Amino acid sequence: MAVTGVRIAAQHDIQGAVRWIRQNAAQFGVNPDKIAVGGFSAGAVIAANLTYRSDDAGDVIYFSGDDRSAAASKIQAGFGASGCAYSPELEPSPDIDAGDGPLALIASRNDGAVPHSCVASTVATARAAGLVAELASYCTESLHSNDLYAAHKAPTDARWTNFLARELKLCTGMAPPTADPLCPT
């Protein structure tokens, strides 16, 4: 299977999990209208793709009663470390429009695995569509994923907690979305 197929299959798998959680929410005491997905590296790519590609739920039926609609597959927020909205068949980035969700990322400019240009493009495109797209960009670093998170754990935890509490409407009085500048190209 091509790398593209693997990325899309992973997105569809997680969307299936989101639909299963939503269908079984009452059993587990979960609010089906407050589902967020986060990840690191490839997981952050999946979280970003779920934020911006809920309309592509795939064609696999994962469980009895699987509703593969965009509404059932949509998450309310995405967050991640060292990822971006990426699908090679949709270069430069997936369609991002005003109906999509909010996203919060951390990234380093010199990350050898995830080009900062992909992160910057994701954030700029989302912001241009009027979406919340927060980015803590470490312009002089080359750390990736877990290492980047570990180096900036306290401020990242504070940012992501504020982001999720605000965007999932868990608390009032949270700080407004940040529009931190991107690293200069």
Sequence and secondary structure as in RCSB ss.txt:
>XXXX:A:sequence
MAVTGVRIAAQHDIQGAVRWIRQNAAQFGVNPDKIAVGGFSAGAVIAANLTYRSDDAGDVIYFSGDDRSAAASKI
QAGFGASGCAYSPELEPSPDIDAGDGPLALIASRNDGAVPHSCVASTVATARAAGLVAELASYCTESLHSNDLYA
AHKAPTDARWTNFLARELKLCTGMAPPTADPLCPT
>XXXX:A:secstr
  HHHHHHHHHHHHHHHHHHHHHTHHHHT  TT  EEEEETHHHHHHHHHHH TT   S   STT   SHHHH  
SEEEEES     GGGTT     TTS  EEEEEETT SSS HHHHHHHHHHHHHTT  EEEEEETT    HHHHHH
HTHHHHHHHHHHHHHHHTT SSS            
